[in-house]
Amino acid sequence: MRPYSEMTKSELADAKAALFKEYEAYKSLGLKLNMARGKPAPEQLDLSMPMLDVLDSRSDCTSGGVDCRNYGELLGIYEARKLFGELMGISPEETIVVGSASLTFMYDCFCRAMLKGVLGSEKPWCKYDKIKWLCPVPGYDRHFRICEFLGVEMIPVKLTEWGPDMDAVREAVKDETVKGIWCVPKYSNPLGSVYSDECVRELASMETAAKDFRIFWDNAYMVHNVYEDIPMLNILEECKKAGNPDRVYMFGSTSKVTFAGAGVGFFGASKANVEFTEKQIIVESISWDKMNMLRHVRFLKDVDGIKAHMAKHAEIMRPKFDAVLNTFEEKLAGKGCGTWVKPHGGYFVTFIANRGCATRINELVKAAGLTMTGPGATHPYHDDPDDAYLRIAPTYPSAEEVKKAMEIFACAAQIATIEKLEEAL
Amino acid sequence: MRPYSEMTKSELADAKAALFKEYEAYKSLGLKLNMARGKPAPEQLDLSMPMLDVLDSRSDCTSGGVDCRNYGELLGIYEARKLFGELMGISPEETIVVGSASLTFMYDCFCRAMLKGVLGSEKPWCKYDKIKWLCPVPGYDRHFRICEFLGVEMIPVKLTEWGPDMDAVREAVKDETVKGIWCVPKYSNPLGSVYSDECVRELASMETAAKDFRIFWDNAYMVHNVYEDIPMLNILEECKKAGNPDRVYMFGSTSKVTFAGAGVGFFGASKANVEFTEKQIIVESISWDKMNMLRHVRFLKDVDGIKAHMAKHAEIMRPKFDAVLNTFEEKLAGKGCGTWVKPHGGYFVTFIANRGCATRINELVKAAGLTMTGPGATHPYHDDPDDAYLRIAPTYPSAEEVKKAMEIFACAAQIATIEKLEEAL
């Protein structure tokens, strides 16, 4: 297939007319599909229904002598700290198991840093005229929203397939008001990047002007491979080796392992950070939901149990990712309408449209009944300077629906490409 | 019985010797009893074990068409908002159902007020040199800890049997940096006070210099009567009548209805406050644990169901409260060693020792194996200027244990009283 950019004006006009005919046909189907958020499909949630049987009215609800029905154990029951610590590659003592979402705890950690500072802070972060935060782009809109809400200035740095552009990061952290960085290190949201060993080592070891610099390591997809599993370095280990043991806060949850929003969240960090955090969170909590922790450890059992469970998720998700990638390959390869990356896992495929085309693509697919994450969502302040990035969340609909949606999307991408070329003629 | 204050020096010496003999006998029992926190007893938790049967692997986990296993419904599932709204005497639209503890949400509301302000704030509260908060005393240590953590200056106001000293409150709120007040309006922690209708109306209608004044209405014991139920006015209703609909934030949870720390928390306020709060909490949460909400509504069913369930709690708790009150009556009446109030509900009995005696009583009972909430805990900054207040939490141990503990306590109270009298001789 020849790229549209090599076509003559009349060839483009013909192609566009044909595409609009195809588009109108899609439109007449009256579809209503929502691919805006990374939500598990009902079939994935069904996998965890047996978890509802592990605790019933005849169950022993104690864990290591602790009655999970009563107050206590601010840091979580030990067996949950052990399991989710092991999943993060760290010790139970470096692990806190919290409420039903890691996002809430990330936000909470950020608020406490603003109001009180982190271990080693000279003053609370809100006492600075301005603090800044590094945001690899494309990235997760809810991370950016936390910074925006708290008045933290976001500095975008380019995310490559192997992690953030470390030249840009190293340069930026010479500013002592740059207090940290958001990272989704494995199967990143939305690009699917997996941080390379070199990148992890550099993040752990780089010189930062801020002595209280923090990496918010949101390992949301740590066991969420869709195709083969890509091994990764343990960031806490690397931070310790580099003499910066307190630099990283690790976050994870079972929202996309068991039930979304009704799983357990967890936090990992150096023992010093855990002790410091314990002294802060005792103000806000007596203990988080230990019954749900108990339910999870009895259902998932161990790290192998989690991996076996996640393999079942992957079976359900793979045909949907295939549907996206195959449709793109079939409909768009060689046409110069944008690029996409095949992710190894996670919940998204990113489509990088030609400059200035993302908004138009979104407009077209929306009018045809397909709701996508809006353009700009992948960037701080909703500002994608290239108007190029679109996040595709294929997990919730069926594979057939995803295929149909991506046909519409591919059609829209071609129309937007031609319109843009015509503007320049 | 003659008060110790009327005894001669030698009578006091004899009495003290007898009491120390009694005390040493208690000590030799080698007891180990913890009455420090208001924790439900295992028998109370057993009442909610059937809740673990309402959801199993064959259950329909939808509520009003919402799949509770997936993301969504930031304000909680409608049937939970309806049930807990009704419990608070307000509409579902005025209700948000959150995570497993109301304390966490109170803290969160306070943090958001500090960082961003509340509806109607001119600026975030952290932008003031200092803000102040009214703290009825004796009160709940965890409320005070939130203020202390956030650097909010606490102003103690005396709590009477019928609510805070409203003369002091009215005077204090003339200061525009006084931004709010903690209230535990029903069976207050620890005094057991129930705010009178007049007090509720005054709180709702009083003139406050701060236009963004907030009453944090922690109705932790709203259905937790131990003896007869004492009806109370609806504060939100009164605030609306007085033209101050946005003045109150109501909080509650099922921590002492179902499982402590594994129940659901809820928040009630004007629709304008709920809308404002929704726009803020969307930053920290996609949704809280809807599975636990579903479990709760299917188990508790309706307000009558909650009341019937709470009557069973009261059956278990009453003998323990009786043990405290009867032992005090039997051992201390007429001796001038302090006073106590019979609460109608809640989780505590307050003992008001003679001035300067609380620390000594605590020291004595501790040495005999009885852990109590430490003296000062009932006051901001742990500063009880009279060293008089001690909080007794009788719910967790058995009635027999409570009786034994209170015998030791009564003995210690008498010793401390005599020692104090001897000092003054």
Interface residues (C-beta under 8 A of the other chain):
Chain A: R37 K39 P40 P42 L45 S48 M49 P50 M51 L52 D53 L55 D56 S57 R58 S59 D67 C68 R69 N70 Y71 G72 G99 S100 A101 L103 T104 Y107 D108 C111 M114 L115 K116 C126 R142 R145 I146 F149 L150 S255 F259 A260 G261 A262 Q280 I282 V283 E284 S285 I286 S287 W288 D289 K290 M291 N292
Chain B: R37 K39 P40 P42 L45 S48 M49 P50 M51 L52 D53 L55 D56 S57 R58 S59 D67 C68 R69 N70 Y71 G72 G99 S100 A101 L103 T104 Y107 D108 C111 M114 L115 K116 C126 R142 R145 I146 F149 L150 S255 F259 A260 G261 A262 Q280 I282 V283 E284 S285 I286 S287 W288 D289 K290 M291 N292
